[in-house]
Amino acid sequence: MDGLLTPRESAKFIAENSRDVFIDHGGVRRVAELLLAKATGPELRIGGWKAIHELNPRGADEAAVNWVFVIDTLNFSFWSESDEHKCLVGFGGKTYSGYWSLCAAVNRALDEGIPITSASYYATVTLDEVRHILRSDTDVPMPLIEERHRILNETGKILLEKFGGSFLNCVQKSDKSAQKLLHLVVENFPSYRDVTQFEGKRISFYKRAQILVADTWSVLEGKGDGCFEDISSITMFADYRLPQVLVYLGALKYSDELLEKLLTGEMLFYGNRQEVEIRGCSVWCVELIRDCLLELIEKKGEETTGEINSILLDYYLWDYARDHREDMKGVPFHRTRCIYY
Ligand SMILES: Nc1nc2c(c(CN[C@H]3C=C[C@H](O)[C@@H]3O)cn2[C@@H]2O[C@H](COP(=O)(O)O)[C@@H](O)[C@H]2O)c(=O)[nH]1
């Protein structure tokens, strides 16, 4: 699309023109110092994706790549009105909420013999079947079930028509370029087109497309078809958890007016100025944290296992938010109901 800014350009432009969201450079440095202590640990490396998360596939084969594709096609909007009443999914003796409830539901379906990761199945899956597959153990269903059904049918049909029914074919068409894969995804799959406008410019976040590239890189362990030479060009993924944790850690600040609005639980519509500022400033904030961290590692002369990029920082901060849910209770996340994040 002409005049469309890349996610990185969009984030920089938004941060430079934001009125209600601000990056705190002292906070950026403090987060970089927090991460420095982890720089040589198991979290800030590609292997963490499998080692830390039991629901993620163990394999690196075509089935694992197609698991990632269907998960990231549905990877949006898990937040519930009240934290006490939410969708929960039991699997393997554990109970999962939020994003993990989706992974648990997909793994439960596979265990029940439902081929939910096969495009030939989900291209024509019915709404009732999707309701069964994503069913909650509580009386609160997973949000946006109808949209998830529509997107599964749409995405499955396109994968069958254009990529022989397997996302691995799409990956192989990218010639080991993360940017080429990102653009193949957004050009062919409409539900991934996370674009809007800000101050008269057309901006892109591509949150689900970027996390799809990142998760493909992770599931393939950065090897073979997943050896993207430009993987570090992928920015952090603009969801609703990362802003919350960046505010909690002091790297991001909201104006009093915006904070008041979020504390009352008011919804922000997709593309609303303040919603765009929250997402854009969060992406730019993580870029600055990464730059600061790489400087600190340089100064310390520390050897790290492989390059630390925005993907690994994002994964770490997202897991951190999960592990500190209680401590973060006082910091609101922004409530936008949409299919993009
Ligand atoms: N920025 C960013 N956002 C991420 C993820 C993930 C999970 N992905 C990786 C992490 C571990 C696995 O290994 C996956 O590879 C989900 N989300 C978003 O969060 C929201 C759900 O939050 P809660 O309601 O608390 O479950 C929703 O918008 C969802 O889209 C990530 O990593 N980064």
The ligand as an ORCA input file, in Angstrom:
! r2SCAN-3c Opt
* xyz 0 1
  N       3.164     -8.861     22.949
  C       2.772    -10.136     23.043
  N       1.456    -10.416     23.057
  C       1.114    -11.716     23.169
  C       2.027    -12.753     23.269
  C       1.260    -13.943     23.384
  C       1.745    -15.337     23.543
  N       2.727    -15.576     22.562
  C       3.957    -16.174     22.936
  C       4.232    -16.255     24.371
  C       4.419    -17.482     24.778
  C       4.249    -18.409     23.675
  O       5.413    -19.079     23.474
  C       3.909    -17.577     22.473
  O       4.838    -17.658     21.461
  C      -0.073    -13.592     23.332
  N      -0.125    -12.255     23.219
  C      -1.278    -11.366     23.273
  O      -1.508    -11.091     24.658
  C      -2.927    -10.959     24.881
  C      -3.361    -12.113     25.756
  O      -2.842    -11.883     27.061
  P      -3.573    -12.632     28.321
  O      -5.010    -12.095     28.312
  O      -2.743    -12.233     29.520
  O      -3.516    -14.128     28.006
  C      -3.572    -11.050     23.507
  O      -3.591     -9.767     22.914
  C      -2.575    -11.925     22.757
  O      -2.652    -11.738     21.358
  C       3.416    -12.436     23.239
  O       4.324    -13.269     23.310
  N       3.727    -11.116     23.136
*
